[in-house]
Amino acid sequence: MDSSRPADNPNPDLANTGVRSSPVFFVSDMQRSLDFYGRQMGFNVDDAYGDPVCWCNACLGTAVLMLSQPQRAVERTAAQVNDGYVWDAHIMVKDAQAYHNFIAANGVEILRPPSEAPYGMLEFVMRDPDGYSICFGQNL
C-alpha cells in the first residue's frame, strides 16, 4: 500500500453521511461570548440551552461554532495560545477582506491581517475573548 495517499473508503455508501462538523469552544463567560459573537462578529445564536445559557450554536451562514460554558473551569494549554499561525478553527467566507473590515471596526482583535496564502486563499486570523483563534479564508 502506498503510504503517501489516503486509503480508499471501504464503505463508499458512507461517503456522504457527514452533514457538518463544528468545533466546540469552552468559554469562561457565556454572556460575554454571546455578545462578542453576536454583536462584534455578526453571528446568529441558535439552539441556546440552559437558564442561564450554558451552551449554544454560534452561526455565520452554514459555519457553526458550538460554545459551551462548563460547570468547572477548563484551562487552555500553552500550545493553544498562538500568534496567528495555529488556529482553533477555519471558516470559509465569501469576501474575507469585507468580513475582516466589519469585525475590525467592531473592535475584534486581529492576530494576522488579510494576506494571500501560497495555496491560493486570502486569509486573516482573529482571537476571541477566551483566546481561541479563527482563521477566515476565501478562495482566490
N, C-alpha and C positions, 0 to 999 in steps of 0.2 A: 504494500500500500504506500502511495506517495504521501509523505507527511506534510508536504508543502500546500496541499489543498484539503479543504474540509471533506469529511466522509459524506457519502451520499445518504440521504434520509432513508432509513429502512422502511418507513411507512409514509409514502407520499400522500396518503389520504389526510394526514395530519398537518400538511404543509401550510394550510390556510386557517388553522384552528385559532391561533392567537389573534386577538382583536386589538389590544392596546397594552402598552407597558407603562407603568407610572412609578417613578422613584418616590420613596417616602422620605420626607424631611421631618425630623424630630425638632420641634420648635420649643423654645423656652417660655414664650408668651404668646398664646394664640391670638389674643385681640390685636397685639402689635403686628403679628404676621398677617392677619386678615386685613388690617388697614394698609400694610405695606403692599401685599399682592393685589388688593383691590384698588386702592387709590393711586399708589405710585406706579404700579406695574400694569394696570389695566386688565387684570384677570377677573373672571367671574367666579364666584364661590358657589359650589353645588354640593348637595348631599351632606350638609353640615350635621354633625351628630353630637349629642350631649347638651346638658344645661348646667354650666356654661359649655360652649362648644369646645370639644377636645379633639375633633377630627373632622376634616373636610377635604374636598377636591378643589384645587385652585386651577381654573381652566383658561387657557388662551387659545381660542379656536378648538382644535382637537387635541392639543397638547395639554396634558394633565400632570400636576404635581399633587401628591397626597401630603397634607400637612397633619401632623399628629403631635399633640402635647401629652407625653407620657405622664403617668401618675408620679413617677420618680424621675429625677434629673438624669439625663443622658449626656455623658461627656464626649465631645469630639476629640479624636486623636490628632496629634501633631501632623500626621501625614495628610489629614484632610484640610488643614489650613494651608492656603496656597497663594501664589502671586498671579493667578490668571492663566496658568498653563496646565493645571489639573482641574478638572471640572467634576461637579456632582451630578450635572445633567446637561444635555444638549437639546435645544429646541430649534427646529427649523421655522423660519418666518418668511413671509413674502418679501418684505423690504427691511433688511437689517439696519440700514442707515436711518430710516424713518423711525423704526422702533427704538433704536438707540437714542435718537434725539428726544423722543417722547419721554423715556424713563429718566434720562439725564436731566431733563428740565424739571422732573418731579423729585430730584434730589437723590436718585439711586446711585450708590457707589459703583463706579465703573473701574474694573481692575485692568482691563485692556480695551482700548478704543477700537472702533471698526478698522479692520485691516484685511487685505486679500491674503488668503492662505495659499500655499503652493498647490493644494489639491482642488483649487477652483471654487472656493467659497469666500464670501465676505462674512467675517465673524467678529463678535465682540463678547467680552466677559464681564459680568456684574457679580456683586456679592450681596446677599440678603442680610437682615439683622442678626441671624443666627450663624453667619459665616459660610453659608452654602454658596457655591459659585455656580452660575449657569452660563453656558456659552450659547449665544443666539447666533444662528447662521442662515445664510441664504446662498443657494447655488447661483453661480455667475454664468 
